């Protein structure tokens, strides 16, 4: 109740509600519907208003549809979000209960209590366990699928087989990464057979696995078909175009489908195509101040190491030491099978996560949480230490203290080794700290500290107008006025401030300055009357900006009278003297190609400055890739120009350099 809707919640909640009301799965097709429909179930009794503008629905624009759906029911939004989030809390509690019961049956009551303590006080669980999102539901159904299949191997009955298939089907109908459960189940059977158990022959084991997969497919089919049949909607089937899309793993094809949608087919197949395409293209991820589409060792060890409480890390380290000690003397073939049930799914998810091209947040690792906590608790409680109980109490108290200290901002948790949540944005961003959840908290702060003028660069989905928060983007004012505004208090989301989402401009010059306030660690507030002069002093020794050359957007050469620039074209200017960049490049070294180094201070360019011409649209300002000490500034030619003299400068250049550099550019009339 203390957090606004996060970035994905309007999309997921509106999509789930539309499935239940129409049987049409066009919205948010990239993710299966189970958790979304479950979250939207309570809303059927709210008497909600429909979206009046049919355009987002017709286009399948899930972001616009979600925003308009919430806006159409703005008076009920808080109650709607609370009701939907309570379904997530219910599933999170079910997962804790399932962990406790299975661990008690397999490893004893003490291990059960320890595992449940690790789970209940984990900040990542506390954060994502109440959002309308599919990560915790996937964790629940994945855990149930593994323990149900293990129970079936121990005593093969039809009921246990059906329960295994149902849990797997619910997992697959929740999130497509549940396909990683399939190799885990195969490995569990292989180990069961290797240990010499005779309950299932190889033939029976293969048939059982095939039956579980087939019956889980039936469960997935019914989850789609029941709402569709209720509303008389045909869900589609399999055709050559969807098969071709499944087989086409080219980056160009993947980008085209992600942009324009998958071919018409059954929505599960469409979602699977988009899932594969997303994995093919990758996703922009932020780590240590750098943004890449792929190529990180993101989840392990970094995200796990900084987002896990210090007490839990200490406990896991002790459990790992105990495990290594026991493995030296263990006869694995005679070990209790439940040890493998706890270890194998975790090992599969951990291994495959190392190769994931979609590095968005620690929430993607949640499926390993129950197995990790259970395995660590079981190992620790089997250590023969005199003071083991005292150690458990100390670490449990430390974990509880860490969890309580971050309340209620669990999403922003970073442990003491990472420097805490204030230092967190220098390591990770996106759903690790800033999901737009603090819009309401910003509104509350502004009511207590009303500014004379507000500049707002907010990343998220909350209805700011409904919260009484309004103001222009600081970068929009910069582009319009040609200088940084000094008359406003700026509220900037962490994703913008640290460059994860650069579409609002570059804020590197603000990062080194003390904020006026931190709102839930995800929105920083700056007093620009103080911040701009402080930032100017930091670059007072910058060189005089100067132009070196300019090229057409296709690099065919410089604009000339015979080959002038065309209105709307993007010109590439090469300059010197624009000051520091982030990430920094060592002196004398060429700028990298894969990670762009942008100027810390925003660059402002103006056409025909002497005549008061228009401010130019700067698309990029930073070091030119593969070049040494040369800046590249990409500028779109204003459509109304008849001739052009470009003037560019750093917005934080000292006053004596305010004229900047200039260059005449022939423009087609």
Buried (B, 14 or more C-beta within 10 A) or exposed (E): EEBBBBBBBBBBBBBBBBBBBBBBBBBBBBBBBBBBBBBBBBBEEEEBEEBEEEEBBEEBBBBBBBBBBBBBBEEBBEEBBEBBBEBBBEBBEBBBEBBBEBBBEBBBEBBBBBBBBBBBBBBBBBBBBBBBBBBBBBBBBBBBBBBBBBBBBBEBEEEBBBBBBBBBBBBBBBBBBBBBBBBBBBBBBBBBBEBEEEEBEEEEBEEBBEBBBEBBBEBBBEBBBEBBEEEEBEBBEEBEEBBEBBEBEEEEBBEBBBEEBBBEBBBBBBBBBBBBBBBBBBBBBBBEBBBBBBEBEBBEEBBBEBBBBBBBBBBBEBBEEBBEEEEEEEEEEEBEBBBBBBBBBBBBBBEBBEEBBBBBBBBBBBBBBBBBBBBBBBBBBBBEEEEBEEBBEEBBEBBBEBBEEBEEBBBBBBBEEBEBBEEBBBBBBBBBBBBBBBBBBBBBBBEEEEBEEBBBBBBBBBBBEBBEBEBBBBBBBBBEEBBBBEEBBBBBBBBBBBBBBBEBBBBBBBBEBEBBBBBBBBBBBBBBEEBBEBBBEBBEEBEBBBBBEBBBBEEEEEBEEEEBBBBEBBBBBBBBBBBBBBBEBEEEEBBBEEBBBBBBBBBBBBBBBEEEBBBBEBEBBBBBBEEEBBBBBBBBBBEEBEBBBBBBBBBBBBEEBEEBBBBEBBBBE
